[in-house]
Amino acid sequence: MSHPGLLLRVSGKVQGVGFRPFVWQLAKQLNVFGEVWNDSAGVEIRLLHPVDLAVFLHVLHQQAPPLAQIERIQQWPFTWLHAPSDFSIRSSECGSLATHVVPDAATCPQCLQEMNDPQDRRYRYPFINCTHCGPRFTIIRAMPYDRPATSMAPFVLCPSCKREYHSPQNRRFHAQPVACGDCGPALFCCEAQGAPQHRGDAALQQAAVALAAGDIVAIKGLGGFHLACDATNTQAVERLRLRKRRPSKPLAVMLPDPHWLARCATGVDLARLQALLTSPAAPIVLVKQHANAPLSTAIAPQLGEVGLMLPSNPIQHLLMQEIQRPLVMTSGNNAGHAPVLTNEQALSDLSGIADLWLMHDREILQRADDSLVRLLPDGHEMLRRARGFVPDALPLPPGFPSQPPLLAVGGDHKNTFCLVTGHNAMLSAHFGELEREDIQQQWQHAMQHFIGLYHCQPQRLASDAHPGYVSHQWAAQQSLPVTPVLHHHAHLAACLAEHHWKLDGDAVIGLALDGLGYGQDGALWGGECLLVDYRRCRHLGGLPAVALPGGDLAAQHPWRNQLAHFARFVPDWQRYPQAKPLLAIPWQPLLHAINASINAPLASSCGRLFDAAAAALGYAPAQQSWEGEAASIFEAVAHQSEPCAHPVTLPLRGHQLDLSVFWQQWLNWHAPAPQQAWAFHDALAQGFAHMAKHFAAQHGIRHVAVSGGVLHNRLLRQRLQFHLAPLQVLLPQKLPAGDGGLAFGQALVACAQRSPVSSSHIDRI
């Protein structure tokens, strides 16, 4: 005898987040019979009639677990051959993946309370977790997400954990990393020789003692290692910089608890800051540093901002409770090398840097660096998207049809890659600079892991159009069709997608501002005004192309760009006081190389313009130790000024901005350095805004998309928004404006170019 029922298919982020026990509890509450289980398409629920579907669906949406994200619920009639007499949870089923893999999540309040409760059996257990928090992406080998397919497989559940794991009423029901001190991972510490000295709580306390004494400790977390030291101890911070070969790049600081925020940050809504820092993603947040912050001046030398974070996993919480002072938490690697992931790599690669290693015996399967965001008055902007956000799926914009699998490999700097299938894109975590062979190996391994995880073999590839990029060359060596995408087209496509711009939506004016990218006909771009949609990109104007003396060396030595700009745009430049540092070095051979076009390619680079101005004002190192160092110091100087009237302009001549007028007005205006720096930012923003408005009026357009790494300069971003009014300005927020969002844009362009074009869209560009 058959019995009528209903089948519900729930898709979205619904595995590994406590969704099945939530459904089980809901069914018990409403006295509904049926079953629920995970498969590779999400969660399937079968209900026996009668059921008040409206109430069931309302509660399903309104009271879903904290980490769950329901994207869609489909329903069909279903016939039961045998009527269920209860509601049950079935084991998972395999198949092709259409659900979401869940990012790692910061320790939840309930677990923190248990960890600090002397009566709780997980008191001070450094791997406490539940379905609302803990490792996910970094421990997954395969989907569906079940314990045997994770790095928790070697840890056999003790009877107590097993009861919790199998009890739908329990917060740890099918929490795959569930464990306790009797059956789970364990901490230990050792010195360079590698033999464990202390285990468990004694290891944690030894690390705290070492940090308090000024030592450097390598700490294994969820998605990698940190190198930690006392952030209030300048000698310890400088020793870390010396050993890590990181002379001036800013270091992130972990605070013991939210009470420290008011002492370290200023000019920010502390409630919003705390909410972001204590969110499940728990990123590093860039804020203006308080003048009296109890931090070493060596944390972020010459910069006005500091990156703050709070403990996000139990090891960090326990350590900060012991140490009760801010700690530097920087990536566990030597300068320029890939971050270490295994205990063996940590002992080998971090010898000579760390004095002590605090490690554990759970394997890290996927690298996930700390995410980095900046708090803005109207939200926040993403600078590095990794732990806590990856691999959350990004929906393709409206109008994109379901896509066959595609892999976009990103660029060579701040690399991420992007896997597209169906209506979703999965953007990887940050990998960094692909010229390093060890980073290439991590990158290639991670791509294969994504492909296996999502059961999704790419049928085509997308890459940056630059033929010299490692990523471009790797894609060309694969036996798949490749769509090369212009660098700045990809930047702007990613920005459009953030704002849900339709596939066949109108073209927009695009401002693409960065260091360097491959443009049309092999031109090197970096300060462009474009007419773009997802399919096409047409150059309208921008900065004039200026020589890059020494080629790639120009990005390392700001003074090279100062010489190139002075020689091109400033007559009798030697008479200016700003030229004195140039005259103190043998500049004539380099000028000869510029004039003869010897290893001095032309590029219309906004990034190199910033380097030139920073050098002219005397705020650039002779050699940059990190990308954007001179520009960041220059911006920090500008923030010391109030908005001011100034005579500096950047007029539009034909289709190019006139740098001759710009440089001569700026150099001849005598004002304090902060005002000069502020005027540079304002005039640059006003010039690009005027150009965008000019071409917008010419083409009848009301929207302008702005992207590229230079947009991480918050003063320039603010002034662009001011001067672009009343145009509607589209800016990146959820994805990095720099190359961290490039792969998503590549994927969108490649998908759009293969999608049918509506008749209304033809000939818009």
C-alpha positions, 0 to 999 in steps of 0.5 A: 500500500502506498502513502502520499508524501513530499520530497524537499531538496535543500541546496546551499551551505547545508552540510557540516553545519548541523542542518540534519539534526536541526531538521530532525528536531524540527520534525519532532517539534511539529510531530512530522514523520519522515527522514533526512540525509546528506548527498552530494547535491545537498540535503534531501527531506522526505515527509509523510502527509499530513504536514503543515508545509508553510510552517515547516518551511518558515521555521526551516528558513528562520531558525536554520543553524548559524553557519547554514545558508539555504539557497533554494528549496525544491519540492515534489510529491513523493510516494512512500511504499512503507509509511514511516512511524518516526523521523530519522536521519539516514547516512550520507549518499555519494554522487556528483557534488552540487552542495557547498563546502563549508569554510572553517569557523571561529570557536562558537560561544558555547564551545568557549564556555565549555572550554573554560568550565572546570566541570566540563569534560572538555575543560581546556581542551584545545580542539573543542568544536561542534556543528557551529564552529571549528575546522571544515575546509582545511580537514576535508579530503572528499565530499560528502563531508563525513569523518572518514573523508577528513583528517579526523579519520585516524582519531577513533571516537571514545564512547562519550564522543561517540554518543554525542556524535550519534545523538540528534539532540546533541550540538555535536551530532555528526560534527566530523571533527568532534573529539576530546582529550581521551580520543582526539588530537593533542598538543605538544611542543619541541625545540629545533631537534624535534623531540616533544618536550611537553604535551597537552596543557604543559606544552601550551604553558611552555609556549606562553612562558617562551613568548613572555620571555621574548622568544619566537614560537611557531604555532600550528593552527587550522590552515597553517602555522603562525610565527608569534612573538610579544607585540609589545616587545620591540626587541622581539619584533625586530628579532622576528623581522631579522630572522624572517627577512621581513624588514618593514612589511606590517605585521598582524597583531592578535589581542587577548580579548575585545577589551583591548580594541579601544586601546589599539584602534581609533576613528572606528565604530568599536561595536562594528569592529568587534562584530567583524572580529568575532564573526565566524570568519574572524578575519584580520581587520585593518584599522587606524592605530591609536596613538597610545596603543601599547604596541611596538613601533616596529609592528607597522613602521611609518604606517597609520594602520594596524591589522588586528585580530582576536583568537579564532580557534581554541589553541589561540584562546587558551594561549591568549588567556595565559599570556594576556598581552598582544602577540604578533601573528604572522605567516609561518614561512621564510620571506618569499617562500610558501607557508609550511603546512606539516610538522616536518616542514615547520621544523625544517623551514622555520629553523633559524626563525623559531625558538620553540614549536607548538604543534599538534598531530592533526593533519592540515589538508588545505592551506588557508591563510588569515583573511584580511579586511579593512573596515569602511564607514559603509561596510568593509573591503576585502584585501585577502580572501582566505580562512573563514570565507573560502570556499564559499560559493559565489553565484554567477550573475543574473543571466548566465546560463548553467556552465560546464566546468571551467577552471580560471587560473588567475594571475601570477601575483596574489594568486587565487584560482576559480572553479566554475560549474553550474551556476556557482564559482568557487574562488580559492584561498590566497596563494601569493607569488607564483614565481616561487616553485614551492608556491606553484606546487601548493597551487597545483595541488590545491587545484587538483584538490578542488577538482576532486572535492567538487567532482568536477573535471574542467572542460576548458580553462581561462588565464591572464593574457600575459604570455610571460605569466607562469599561470598563462604558460601552465594553462597553455600546457594543458590539453584543454581549450584556453580563453586568454583574458585581458588583465583589466577586463578581468578586474572589472568583470569581477567588480560587475559581478559583485554588484549582480550586473546582468550578463546582457546588462548595459556596458559601463565605464571602467577605471582600472588602476594598478601596477601592471597588466597585459592590455590590447596588442601587448601594451602594458596597462595600469591606469586605464579608462575602458568601456566594458561588459562581461564579453568585451573591453574597449580602451577609451583613454588613461595615463600616458605610457612611461618608461619602466627603467630596468624593466621589473626593477622599476617595481622595486626601486621607486627612484627609477620611476621618479627619473622616468617621469621627471625626464618625460614630463618636467623640463630642467628637472635637475633644478628642482629640490625634489631631484637632489636624491636622484642627482646623488646617484649615477642617473645618466646611464639609466637616462640613456637607457630610457631614451634608447628604449633599452630594457625600458618598456613603456607602461601606463601604470598608476602604481608606478606613478605613486612610486615616483611621487613618493620618491619625489616627496622623500617618502620612498625607500631606495628599494622596496621590501614589499609590494606597495611599500612606498605608496602605502607610506605616501598614503599614510603621510597624506592622511596626516593632512586635512582636506585642503585647497590646492592648485594641482590638476590632471587635465584630459588632453584628447584621450590621455591625462596630462602628466606634464601639467600635473607634475609641474603644478605639484612640484612648484606648489610649496606646502608641507609634505602631508598637504602635498601628498593629500593634493596628489591623491585628490588631483589624481582622483579628480583627473580620472573622475573627469575622464570617466564623466567625459566618456560616460556622457559621450556614451550615455552611461550612468555607471562606472566600475572601479577596480585594481590594486591601487583601489586598496588606497583608501584615500584615493578610493574616497576621493574617487567616490567624491569626484565621480558623483553623480555617477553610480560608482561600483567598487569591490567589497566582497572580493579584493580589488587587487589580483586576488579577485582576478580569477573570478573575473577571468571565469566570468569573461570566458563564460560570457564569451561562450554564452549566446548574445541577446539581440538587444545586446549586439553592437553596444560596445 
